[in-house]
Amino acid sequence: MQNMHQMNLGHSNAMIISRKLSILTKMIRVHSLCPNAIANYRYADSTNAYWTGYFTSRPTFKGYVRMLSGYYLAARQIEFLVGGSFTSSLEDPLGIAQHHDAVSGTAKQHTTDDYSKRLALGASQVEKGVNTALACLTSSKGTCMPPAVKFSQCQLLNISYCPSTEEQISGGKGLVITAYNPLGWEHSDFIRVPVNDLHLVVKSSDGSFVDSQLVEVDNVTSNLRKLYVKAYLGINTDKPPKYWLVFQASVPPMGWNTYFVSKPKGAGSNRMGYVSSIASPSKDTVEVGPGSLKMTFSSASGQLTRMFNSITGVSPNTFWFCYKK
């Protein structure tokens, strides 16, 4: 306050003052000051343009940035453990995505497409380094050359696509799944991978059996898989996986755990998992919703076809569309 007093001396055309927030709030109430409309953020700032909100715009891009941020953290830890350097290709696009028009979702479509492209290219490069590093860390010989196990990651697992786990598991062949935990405490979660074999057992790294469950893949999931694999990779997948293999994994802090999936050798050593089946809808549509609000979905595509409120009688039209620049 003393500094402000000295600065105000000798200046008649300007004055520096300081007030507490409570005093400013009281002054606004006493003088009934109305906020100027121009001072508010203009969402419709030009013709045919509208700012849709920083916290809700482009949720898929926000989720992509968040997911890759966690992946980058885990990759940095693995990079340190093996003494390599392979994460810079993802570090730069993640930094660019922090621009106030990037992760906020207020950039134009072609600009957001460029952000996504940079992230995807960077993640693909880091993936190669992580695969090599995991082979080194899990090697029983403690060496990286040549790697005893070839790792691959399921980047399209959300659309039920993972070629490595969908291969037939023969008698002498098994599937190795390694889970890494970048957190500073032990973490347990469920691992779910698509498979085609029915009789499978899961063992942890200490040789103990792990309870598992096989869940049949439903028609909607198969159709979505075919659609998006074609869109992302440009290939046709006519044979979707038959089951989801689900089991619970427990991973130590900033460490990894390996699980082995195989077919039992004999009836005596067979510890079967639980097999669950999902009945395919017999009707063309499926209706869900509590009380008066009902939503109808297509059994074939899974898309929303109708919404209906039995109290108000309102049934708004639903549209699905996409656009290209």
C-alpha positions as CSV (number, residue, x, y, z in Angstrom):
1,M,0.0,0.0,0.0
2,Q,2.9,2.4,0.8
3,N,4.4,1.7,-2.7
4,M,1.0,2.5,-4.3
5,H,0.8,5.8,-2.3
6,Q,4.3,6.9,-3.5
7,M,3.4,6.0,-7.1
8,N,0.2,8.1,-7.0
9,L,2.1,11.2,-5.8
10,G,2.5,13.7,-8.6
11,H,0.1,11.9,-11.0
12,S,-3.2,13.6,-11.4
13,N,-4.3,11.8,-14.5
14,A,-4.0,8.2,-13.1
15,M,-4.3,6.5,-9.8
16,I,-3.5,3.0,-8.6
17,I,-5.8,1.6,-6.0
18,S,-6.1,-1.8,-4.3
19,R,-9.3,-3.3,-2.9
20,K,-10.3,-6.6,-1.4
21,L,-12.7,-8.8,-3.3
22,S,-15.3,-8.3,-0.6
23,I,-15.1,-4.5,-1.0
24,L,-15.5,-4.7,-4.7
25,T,-18.5,-7.0,-4.4
26,K,-20.1,-4.6,-1.9
27,M,-19.6,-1.7,-4.3
28,I,-21.3,-3.5,-7.1
29,R,-24.3,-4.2,-4.9
30,V,-24.5,-0.7,-3.6
31,H,-24.3,1.0,-7.0
32,S,-26.4,-1.7,-8.7
33,L,-23.8,-2.1,-11.4
34,C,-24.9,-4.3,-14.3
35,P,-22.3,-6.2,-16.3
36,N,-21.7,-4.9,-19.8
37,A,-23.0,-7.4,-22.4
38,I,-19.9,-6.7,-24.5
39,A,-17.7,-7.8,-21.7
40,N,-19.2,-11.3,-21.8
41,Y,-17.8,-14.0,-24.1
42,R,-19.6,-13.8,-27.4
43,Y,-20.2,-17.4,-28.4
44,A,-21.7,-16.5,-31.7
45,D,-18.9,-14.2,-32.7
46,S,-19.4,-14.4,-36.5
47,T,-21.8,-15.6,-39.1
48,N,-22.4,-19.4,-39.0
49,A,-19.9,-19.8,-36.2
50,Y,-20.4,-20.7,-32.5
51,W,-18.0,-21.5,-29.8
52,T,-19.3,-24.7,-28.1
53,G,-17.4,-24.6,-24.9
54,Y,-14.0,-25.5,-23.7
55,F,-15.0,-28.2,-21.3
56,T,-17.4,-30.1,-23.7
57,S,-15.9,-29.6,-27.2
58,R,-14.4,-32.6,-29.0
59,P,-14.6,-35.1,-26.1
60,T,-12.9,-37.8,-28.2
61,F,-9.9,-35.6,-28.9
62,K,-9.7,-34.7,-25.2
63,G,-9.8,-38.4,-24.3
64,Y,-7.1,-39.2,-26.9
65,V,-4.8,-36.6,-25.4
66,R,-5.5,-37.9,-21.9
67,M,-4.9,-41.5,-22.9
68,L,-1.6,-40.7,-24.7
69,S,-0.4,-38.6,-21.7
70,G,-0.7,-41.6,-19.5
71,Y,0.9,-43.8,-22.1
72,Y,3.8,-41.3,-22.4
73,L,4.3,-41.4,-18.7
74,A,4.6,-45.2,-18.7
75,A,6.9,-45.1,-21.7
76,R,9.2,-42.6,-20.0
77,Q,9.6,-44.9,-17.0
78,I,10.3,-47.9,-19.3
79,E,12.7,-45.8,-21.3
80,F,14.6,-45.0,-18.1
81,L,14.7,-48.7,-16.9
82,V,16.4,-49.8,-20.1
83,G,18.5,-46.7,-20.6
84,G,17.2,-45.9,-24.0
85,S,15.7,-42.8,-25.7
86,F,12.5,-43.3,-27.8
87,T,9.8,-41.0,-26.3
88,S,10.6,-37.6,-27.9
89,S,8.4,-38.4,-30.9
90,L,5.4,-38.3,-28.6
91,E,6.6,-35.6,-26.3
92,D,6.5,-32.9,-29.0
93,P,2.9,-33.5,-30.3
94,L,1.6,-33.8,-26.7
95,G,3.2,-30.4,-26.0
96,I,1.6,-28.9,-29.2
97,A,-1.8,-30.3,-28.1
98,Q,-1.7,-28.2,-25.0
99,H,-2.3,-25.1,-27.1
100,H,-5.4,-23.2,-25.9
101,D,-7.2,-24.0,-29.2
102,A,-6.1,-27.7,-29.2
103,V,-7.1,-29.8,-26.2
104,S,-9.7,-27.2,-25.4
105,G,-11.5,-28.3,-28.6
106,T,-11.9,-24.8,-30.1
107,A,-9.7,-25.3,-33.2
108,K,-11.2,-25.8,-36.6
109,Q,-11.7,-29.4,-37.9
110,H,-8.7,-29.5,-40.2
111,T,-6.5,-28.2,-37.4
112,T,-7.7,-30.8,-35.0
113,D,-7.1,-33.5,-37.6
114,D,-3.5,-32.3,-37.8
115,Y,-3.2,-32.5,-34.0
116,S,-4.6,-36.1,-34.0
117,K,-2.3,-37.1,-36.9
118,R,0.8,-35.8,-35.0
119,L,-0.2,-37.7,-31.9
120,A,-0.9,-40.9,-33.8
121,L,2.5,-40.8,-35.6
122,G,4.3,-40.1,-32.3
123,A,2.5,-42.9,-30.5
124,S,3.4,-45.4,-33.2
125,Q,7.1,-44.6,-32.9
126,V,7.0,-44.9,-29.1
127,E,5.1,-48.2,-29.4
128,K,8.1,-49.7,-31.2
129,G,10.5,-48.6,-28.5
130,V,8.2,-49.9,-25.7
131,N,7.9,-53.3,-27.4
132,T,11.7,-53.6,-27.6
133,A,12.2,-52.4,-24.1
134,L,9.6,-54.8,-22.6
135,A,11.4,-57.7,-24.4
136,C,14.6,-56.6,-22.7
137,L,13.0,-56.2,-19.2
138,T,11.2,-59.6,-19.3
139,S,14.1,-61.5,-20.8
140,S,15.3,-64.3,-18.5
141,K,18.8,-63.9,-19.8
142,G,18.9,-60.2,-18.9
143,T,20.0,-59.3,-22.4
144,C,18.3,-57.3,-25.2
145,M,20.1,-58.9,-28.1
146,P,18.4,-60.7,-29.7
147,P,15.0,-60.3,-28.0
148,A,13.6,-63.6,-26.9
149,V,9.9,-62.4,-27.1
150,K,8.4,-60.2,-29.7
151,F,5.8,-57.9,-28.1
152,S,2.9,-56.2,-29.9
153,Q,0.2,-53.8,-28.5
154,C,-3.5,-53.8,-29.1
155,Q,-4.1,-50.1,-30.0
156,L,-7.6,-51.0,-31.5
157,L,-8.8,-53.0,-28.6
158,N,-11.7,-50.7,-28.1
159,I,-13.2,-52.0,-31.4
160,S,-12.4,-55.7,-30.5
161,Y,-9.4,-55.9,-32.9
162,C,-6.1,-57.5,-31.7
163,P,-4.6,-59.9,-34.3
164,S,-2.0,-61.2,-31.8
165,T,-4.6,-62.5,-29.4
166,E,-7.0,-63.8,-32.0
167,E,-4.6,-66.4,-33.4
168,Q,-5.4,-70.0,-32.7
169,I,-3.5,-71.3,-29.6
170,S,-2.2,-74.8,-30.4
171,G,-1.0,-77.3,-27.9
172,G,2.6,-76.1,-27.8
173,K,1.9,-72.5,-28.3
174,G,0.7,-69.9,-25.8
175,L,-0.1,-66.3,-25.4
176,V,1.9,-64.0,-23.1
177,I,0.3,-60.9,-21.8
178,T,2.4,-58.3,-19.9
179,A,0.7,-55.5,-17.9
180,Y,2.8,-52.5,-16.8
181,N,1.8,-50.2,-13.9
182,P,3.2,-46.6,-14.0
183,L,1.5,-45.7,-10.7
184,G,3.4,-45.5,-7.3
185,W,1.1,-48.1,-5.7
186,E,-0.2,-51.6,-6.5
187,H,-3.0,-51.6,-9.0
188,S,-5.6,-54.3,-9.9
189,D,-7.7,-54.2,-13.0
190,F,-9.5,-56.5,-15.4
191,I,-7.7,-57.3,-18.7
192,R,-10.0,-58.1,-21.6
193,V,-8.7,-59.5,-24.9
194,P,-10.4,-61.0,-27.9
195,V,-9.7,-64.7,-28.5
196,N,-11.1,-67.6,-30.7
197,D,-10.3,-70.6,-28.5
198,L,-12.8,-71.9,-26.0
199,H,-10.8,-74.0,-23.6
200,L,-8.1,-71.7,-22.1
201,V,-6.4,-71.3,-18.8
202,V,-4.6,-68.3,-17.4
203,K,-1.5,-68.5,-15.1
204,S,0.4,-65.8,-13.4
205,S,4.2,-65.4,-13.4
206,D,4.5,-67.6,-10.3
207,G,2.7,-70.4,-12.0
208,S,-0.6,-70.1,-10.1
209,F,-3.9,-70.3,-11.8
210,V,-6.0,-67.2,-12.3
211,D,-9.7,-67.2,-12.5
212,S,-10.9,-66.2,-16.0
213,Q,-14.1,-65.8,-17.9
214,L,-15.0,-66.2,-21.6
215,V,-17.7,-63.9,-22.9
216,E,-19.3,-64.3,-26.3
217,V,-18.8,-61.4,-28.7
218,D,-22.3,-60.0,-29.6
219,N,-23.4,-59.1,-33.1
220,V,-23.3,-55.3,-32.5
221,T,-19.7,-55.5,-31.4
222,S,-18.8,-57.6,-34.5
223,N,-20.5,-55.1,-36.8
224,L,-18.8,-52.1,-35.2
225,R,-15.4,-53.9,-35.4
226,K,-15.9,-54.5,-39.2
227,L,-16.9,-50.9,-39.8
228,Y,-14.1,-49.2,-37.9
229,V,-11.3,-51.6,-38.9
230,K,-12.2,-50.9,-42.5
231,A,-12.1,-47.2,-41.8
232,Y,-8.8,-47.2,-39.8
233,L,-6.8,-49.8,-41.6
234,G,-8.5,-50.2,-44.9
235,I,-8.8,-54.0,-44.6
236,N,-11.9,-56.3,-44.4
237,T,-12.3,-58.5,-41.3
238,D,-15.0,-61.0,-42.1
239,K,-14.3,-63.3,-39.1
240,P,-14.6,-61.5,-35.8
241,P,-13.3,-63.1,-32.6
242,K,-15.7,-65.5,-30.9
243,Y,-15.0,-64.6,-27.2
244,W,-13.6,-62.0,-24.8
245,L,-11.1,-63.5,-22.4
246,V,-11.4,-61.6,-19.1
247,F,-9.3,-62.0,-16.0
248,Q,-8.1,-59.8,-13.1
249,A,-4.5,-58.7,-13.1
250,S,-2.6,-57.3,-10.1
251,V,0.6,-55.3,-10.9
252,P,3.1,-53.9,-8.4
253,P,3.9,-50.2,-8.3
254,M,6.0,-49.0,-11.2
255,G,6.5,-52.6,-12.3
256,W,5.0,-55.3,-14.5
257,N,3.4,-58.7,-14.2
258,T,3.2,-61.4,-16.9
259,Y,0.3,-63.7,-17.5
260,F,0.4,-66.9,-19.6
261,V,-2.7,-68.0,-21.6
262,S,-2.6,-71.6,-23.0
263,K,-4.7,-74.7,-23.5
264,P,-4.7,-77.3,-20.8
265,K,-2.6,-80.4,-21.6
266,G,-5.0,-82.9,-20.0
267,A,-8.3,-83.2,-18.2
268,G,-6.6,-83.5,-14.9
269,S,-4.8,-80.2,-15.1
270,N,-7.8,-78.3,-16.7
271,R,-9.1,-75.5,-14.7
272,M,-11.8,-74.1,-16.9
273,G,-12.8,-70.5,-16.8
274,Y,-16.4,-69.3,-16.8
275,V,-18.2,-69.2,-20.1
276,S,-20.9,-66.5,-20.5
277,S,-23.2,-66.2,-23.5
278,I,-25.1,-63.1,-24.6
279,A,-28.4,-63.7,-26.3
280,S,-28.6,-61.8,-29.6
281,P,-31.7,-59.5,-29.7
282,S,-34.6,-61.1,-31.5
283,K,-36.1,-57.8,-32.5
284,D,-34.8,-55.2,-34.9
285,T,-34.6,-52.6,-32.0
286,V,-33.9,-52.6,-28.3
287,E,-35.7,-50.3,-25.9
288,V,-34.0,-49.1,-22.8
289,G,-34.6,-46.4,-20.2
290,P,-36.2,-45.9,-16.8
291,G,-39.6,-44.5,-16.2
292,S,-41.2,-42.3,-18.8
293,L,-38.1,-41.7,-20.9
294,K,-37.3,-44.4,-23.4
295,M,-34.5,-44.7,-25.9
296,T,-34.6,-47.2,-28.8
297,F,-31.4,-48.5,-30.4
298,S,-30.8,-50.5,-33.6
299,S,-29.9,-54.2,-32.9
300,A,-27.8,-54.3,-36.0
301,S,-25.7,-51.0,-35.7
302,G,-26.2,-50.1,-32.1
303,Q,-27.1,-46.5,-33.1
304,L,-29.9,-44.5,-31.4
305,T,-33.0,-44.5,-33.5
306,R,-35.7,-42.9,-31.3
307,M,-36.2,-41.1,-28.0
308,F,-39.7,-40.8,-26.4
309,N,-41.1,-39.2,-23.3
310,S,-44.4,-40.8,-22.4
311,I,-45.4,-37.9,-20.1
312,T,-44.9,-35.0,-22.6
313,G,-45.4,-37.1,-25.7
314,V,-42.3,-35.6,-27.2
315,S,-40.3,-37.7,-29.6
316,P,-37.5,-35.6,-31.1
317,N,-36.0,-36.6,-34.5
318,T,-32.6,-38.2,-34.4
319,F,-30.0,-37.9,-37.1
320,W,-26.6,-39.4,-37.7
321,F,-24.3,-37.6,-40.1
322,C,-20.7,-37.0,-40.9
323,Y,-18.9,-34.3,-42.9
324,K,-15.7,-33.9,-44.7
325,K,-13.8,-30.7,-45.4
